[in-house]
Amino acid sequence: MLIRFKRIADIRIDNDISQKEMAKIIGVTPDNYYDYEHGRSNFPLEKLNVLANYFKVNFDYITGLSDIKTNYNNDIDFYILKKRLKEIRKQNKISQTSIAKVLGDKQSTYWNYEKGASIIPLSKLYLLSKFYNVSIDYFLGKTDDKNIVIKEGMKL
């Protein structure tokens, strides 16, 4: 399942940057960038992190979960990601099979996300964040605050 995150294009347009320039900034071909921006391919988390740090915004803002442009300006920690995927699932007393169904995946696919054998795609991480009401940036280790901030001082 792919999701088009409109703010990716909005950020680029608001900063008067062409798709070709954006592709160069994040280190991909213009065709790949076009596919990411239009939701035809999952935006790799590492590449989206380059975009987030470059424009000083967070993943929750990019995906539309938040209207606040918090600047974490640090790297994704994939060790923390796998740890937090498991931790949040267990805190909510949900089986891997059940959460895999929420994502439209097999249990074995979700198991691979928790073990770090494969990286969860952005669209699936977005669905998990909405399901659990937990910040994407928290999952990625960019912040230790689980809360999604919608407006200044307000949390979901």
C-alpha positions in Angstrom: 0.0 0.0 0.0 1.4 3.4 -1.0 0.3 6.7 0.4 0.9 10.1 -1.2 2.1 12.6 1.3 1.1 16.0 -0.2 3.4 18.0 2.1 6.5 16.5 0.4 5.5 18.5 -2.8 4.3 21.5 -0.7 7.7 21.8 1.0 9.5 21.7 -2.3 7.2 24.2 -4.0 7.2 26.5 -0.9 11.0 26.7 -1.2 11.0 27.2 -5.0 12.9 24.0 -5.6 12.4 21.9 -8.8 12.0 18.2 -8.6 15.4 17.8 -10.3 17.0 20.0 -7.6 15.2 18.1 -4.9 16.4 14.8 -6.3 20.0 16.1 -6.2 19.6 17.2 -2.6 18.5 13.8 -1.4 20.7 11.8 -3.7 18.3 10.1 -6.1 17.4 10.3 -9.7 14.7 12.8 -10.8 12.5 9.9 -11.9 12.8 8.2 -8.5 12.0 11.5 -6.7 9.0 12.0 -9.0 7.7 8.6 -8.0 8.2 9.3 -4.3 6.5 12.7 -4.4 3.5 11.3 -6.3 3.1 8.3 -4.0 4.1 5.8 -6.7 7.0 4.4 -4.6 7.6 4.4 -0.9 10.0 7.2 0.0 13.0 5.5 1.7 13.2 6.6 5.3 16.9 7.5 4.9 16.2 9.8 1.9 13.2 11.4 3.6 15.4 12.1 6.6 17.8 14.0 4.4 14.8 16.1 3.2 13.5 16.6 6.8 16.9 17.7 8.1 17.5 20.0 5.0 14.1 21.8 5.5 14.2 21.6 9.3 10.9 19.7 9.6 9.9 16.5 11.2 8.3 13.3 9.9 5.0 14.0 11.7 4.8 17.3 9.8 5.8 15.8 6.4 3.2 13.1 6.7 0.4 15.4 7.8 0.1 14.0 11.4 1.2 17.4 12.8 1.1 21.0 11.8 4.2 21.8 13.8 7.6 21.9 12.0 9.9 20.7 14.8 13.5 20.5 13.8 15.2 17.3 15.2 18.0 17.5 12.7 19.5 14.1 13.5 19.7 10.7 11.9 17.3 7.8 12.1 18.3 5.1 14.6 17.2 1.8 13.1 18.1 -0.1 16.2 15.7 2.1 18.2 13.0 1.7 15.4 12.9 -2.0 15.7 13.0 -1.8 19.5 10.1 0.7 19.7 8.0 -1.2 17.2 8.0 -4.1 19.5 7.8 -2.1 22.7 4.7 -0.1 21.6 3.0 -3.3 20.3 3.5 -5.0 23.6 2.4 -2.0 25.6 -0.9 -2.1 23.6 -1.2 -5.9 24.1 -1.4 -6.6 20.4 0.0 -9.7 18.7 2.2 -9.5 15.7 -0.5 -11.2 13.7 -3.1 -8.6 14.7 -0.9 -5.6 13.9 0.2 -7.2 10.6 -3.5 -7.3 9.6 -3.8 -3.6 10.4 -0.9 -3.0 8.0 -2.1 -5.4 5.4 1.0 -7.6 5.9 1.7 -11.1 6.9 2.9 -11.8 10.5 6.3 -12.8 9.1 6.7 -9.5 7.4 5.9 -7.6 10.6 8.3 -9.9 12.5 11.0 -8.8 10.1 10.3 -5.2 10.9 10.6 -5.8 14.7 13.8 -7.9 14.2 15.4 -5.3 12.0 15.7 -7.8 9.1 13.8 -5.3 6.9 12.9 -1.7 7.3 9.3 -0.8 7.6 8.1 1.4 4.7 7.0 4.9 5.5 3.4 4.2 4.5 3.2 1.4 7.0 5.0 3.4 9.7 2.4 6.2 9.1 -0.5 3.7 9.6 1.1 2.4 12.8 1.6 6.0 14.1 -2.1 6.7 13.5 -3.2 3.3 15.0 -1.2 3.8 18.2 -1.3 7.6 18.3 2.5 7.7 18.6 4.9 10.0 16.8 6.7 8.7 13.7 9.7 10.7 14.9 9.5 8.7 18.2 9.5 5.4 16.4 12.6 6.6 14.4 14.5 7.6 17.4 14.6 11.3 16.4 12.8 12.2 19.7 11.9 10.6 23.0 8.5 12.2 23.1 5.8 9.7 22.0 3.2 12.4 21.5 2.1 13.8 18.2 1.9 17.6 18.6 -0.9 19.0 16.5 -0.7 22.6 17.5 1.7 24.4 19.7 1.2 23.0 23.2 -1.5 20.5 22.1 -0.9 16.8 21.8 -3.1 14.1 20.4 
